[in-house]
Amino acid sequence: MPEVTTPYEPGTPCWVDLMVPDQQAALDFYRDLFGWQGEIGPEEFGGYSMCTLRGKPVAGIMKAMAPEGAEPAPPPHWSTYFSSADADATQSAISANGGSVISPTMDVGTIGRMLIATDPQGAFFGVWQPLDFPGAQIVNEPGALVWNQLSTSDPEAAGTFYRAALGLEAGPMPGMPGFTGFQVKGRTVGSLQGMENLPEGVPPHWLVSFAVDDTDSTVDALVRAGGTLLVPPFDIEKVGRLAIVQDPQGATFSMVALLGTPES
């Protein structure tokens, strides 16, 4: 079911957001590409934009700002957030298992608590403890989040870390030999791969994927709007047709036209 009506299990990717220098330009771009609606938010939340599809939140967009006392602002990027029943306990587990906490646990109004960290190989991720806001309310349909994949320099060590810090179990993906998935209570919620086939210099990272109706036509629309095609559309057996792209400000993500509707 594309609409999420129950809380995310701890360890499940539950939200994604984008950090860019020009927030309004990003809002306009993703409105045209995916049909999102959103506007720059209130100052008390740093202008954070909650983007919606059919009136339900699917992703966030914020203006890139340098951390206090640091320079420059981070480069444009998409971030993946994992649900947690206790953000403080998750923060402790991250630190105890070789991760680094970049922004310690903080309250976000009454909607939840969050932190930003990196795993031992350097991939950034977020943690979200839901209060009034559980996370994305539409997934696995065109215009919404469909997948999160970790590319890492040490898959075995990364699997050990995410099991200890977030409760994710790494193992073979059912029906897809050669692929490693992250599971929560037996359900695959993401994937894991090494970096042998990636260009030199690409750091470990979580790649955010959005579903689309037609990968090729959506790539064409992205390029016409100033985006960049990094990996041309290709078919993945039992999954669909995928392409890896950058938006006009340089944030990387992927898009996939699915063969079927995955479990939400």
Protein Blocks (a to p, Z undefined) as FASTA:
>chain_A
ZZacbdcdehiafbdcdddfblmlmmmmmmmmnopacddddfkloopacddeehiafbdc
ddddddehiacddddddddddddfblklmmmmmmmnopacfbgcddehjlbccdddddfk
opacdddddfkbnbjfbehiehiafbdcdddfblmlmmmmmmmmnopacdddehiahiac
ddeehiafbdcddfklgcehiacddddddddfblklmmmmmmmnopacfbdcdddehibc
cdddddfkopacdddddfbdcdZZ
